[in-house]
Amino acid sequence: MPKVVIAGAGLVGSLNACFFAKRGWDVEVYEFREDIRTMEHVQGRSINLALSFRGKAALEYVGLKDYITEQGVAMYARMVHEPDGVTTNQQPYGHPGQHIVSINRRHLNEVMITQAEKFPTVKFFFEHKLRDTRIAEGQLIMERLNDKEKIVVTGDLLCGCDGAYSALRRSLMTYPRFNFSQEYIEHGYVELNILPKNNQFAIEPNVFHLWPRGSFCLIALANIDKTFTVTLFAPFNTFEEHLYDDTSVVQFFTKHFPDALQLIGSTELKATFNRVRPSPLVSVKCAPHSFGGRFLLLGDAAHAMVPFFGQGMNCGFEDCLVLSETLDACNNDISKSPRLELYLHKF
Ligand SMILES: Cc1cc2nc3c(=O)[nH]c(=O)nc-3n(C[C@H](O)[C@H](O)[C@H](O)COP(=O)(O)OP(=O)(O)OC[C@H]3O[C@@H](n4cnc5c(N)ncnc54)[C@H](O)[C@@H]3O)c2cc1C
């Protein structure tokens, strides 16, 4: 049976494991973190994500689409909140019935790990960090974090699903003809919450709430527990010049987002800004995404993008689907794939 090794059990790595298991491959997944299903608090990026058609198509292939979408909140339109704090207008996302889905990141990841584990050919190795790559030998060097033991692993395919700061991509960058660019945009983000009101959603749940204000904006996506995750995106200098203490934060929201301030509450707003610093946003491009018929980059490891498109995860899920179709077309030998031929680099 062919074997794939996947570095990273995030959204894309765990879905990719399901795809390979479905093709009957042996699958080993090495993840730096502990098993998130056993963790009390998972540190990471946005709490909820917008799942769109391309992401759903990939989930459908592994039989998870209906289950996952039922666990989210459908969003049929964008609701734009005007600066007066009263006026809103709605822009439908498509034809009646078409929608994107607000879904909890952690839950989605946990469901996909559990789904992958249902296949007897899949093994997860948590707290194992990809440290190095021996390209010519076709090997990945993992470190078992509890005893610092180095483990050499190999397989017919070796996939880097290890996110925007991918260790596999870093190793490939030392090879000729590998192109890479990385850009931190001037914006950062801070997440806030809107709590339920009388046990109900405080505002309309089935829309994507947007407060556009030129160089900065606020968004809110509903969660099934009737809260909303609210995200402020703004240039770092806006955070530094206008959101630096309790008074300035409340003033800023009173001026630009009066209706959102009412919903979040000034106490929660101040507490959040005292507790967290804005997180940066990085965009990564690289090419090729496949090497020597054996190494592959998928998801953010291949193409991290800013969240304004709402497509990073969706594109990563589509990567898994496209890879699967490519393997079908080339009978599991990517070195024979006309689709990937241009990207082959022999060592
Ligand atoms: C604020 C924000 C909002 C977003 N909203 C959306 C949205 O609405 N819709 C959307 O489609 N996308 C959205 N995205 C993008 C989305 O989060 C990413 O595209 C997605 O998480 C990429 O998944 P991934 O599995 O490739 O990477 P990650 O989710 O980063 O997972 C990588 C995994 O690899 C592990 N890892 C890292 N290094 C190593 C190593 N050396 N060895 C072993 N394991 C390792 C990590 O622990 C992690 O588990 C958003 C991003 C942000 C920041």
The ligand as a Gaussian input file, in Angstrom:
#p B3LYP/6-31G(d) Opt

LIG

0 1
 C       -8.375000      36.203000      11.412000
 C       -8.463000      35.140000      10.368000
 C       -9.687000      34.845000       9.807000
 C       -9.782000      33.879000       8.802000
 N      -11.001000      33.632000       8.255000
 C      -11.108000      32.712000       7.262000
 C      -12.386000      32.432000       6.674000
 O      -13.406000      33.002000       7.047000
 N      -12.438000      31.504000       5.674000
 C      -11.324000      30.847000       5.227000
 O      -11.436000      30.031000       4.295000
 N      -10.111000      31.087000       5.777000
 C       -9.974000      31.994000       6.772000
 N       -8.751000      32.221000       7.350000
 C       -7.575000      31.476000       6.850000
 C       -7.466000      30.096000       7.519000
 O       -7.394000      30.245000       8.911000
 C       -6.230000      29.368000       7.004000
 O       -6.154000      29.450000       5.618000
 C       -6.254000      27.905000       7.445000
 O       -6.195000      27.808000       8.841000
 C       -5.079000      27.151000       6.816000
 O       -5.087000      25.832000       7.287000
 P       -3.725000      25.011000       7.295000
 O       -4.076000      23.655000       7.821000
 O       -3.042000      25.130000       5.992000
 O       -2.794000      25.765000       8.349000
 P       -2.997000      25.875000       9.912000
 O       -4.432000      25.997000      10.248000
 O       -2.062000      26.945000      10.361000
 O       -2.487000      24.461000      10.469000
 C       -1.119000      24.124000      10.423000
 C       -0.885000      22.998000      11.441000
 O        0.479000      22.593000      11.335000
 C        1.046000      22.507000      12.639000
 N        2.476000      22.765000      12.502000
 C        3.102000      23.959000      12.272000
 N        4.436000      23.770000      12.169000
 C        4.651000      22.437000      12.335000
 C        5.819000      21.632000      12.347000
 N        7.050000      22.162000      12.164000
 N        5.699000      20.294000      12.552000
 C        4.464000      19.730000      12.736000
 N        3.312000      20.461000      12.738000
 C        3.410000      21.780000      12.538000
 C        0.321000      23.566000      13.436000
 O        0.389000      23.311000      14.820000
 C       -1.103000      23.452000      12.880000
 O       -1.854000      22.478000      13.557000
 C       -8.620000      33.186000       8.361000
 C       -7.382000      33.484000       8.940000
 C       -7.299000      34.450000       9.927000
 C       -5.958000      34.768000      10.516000

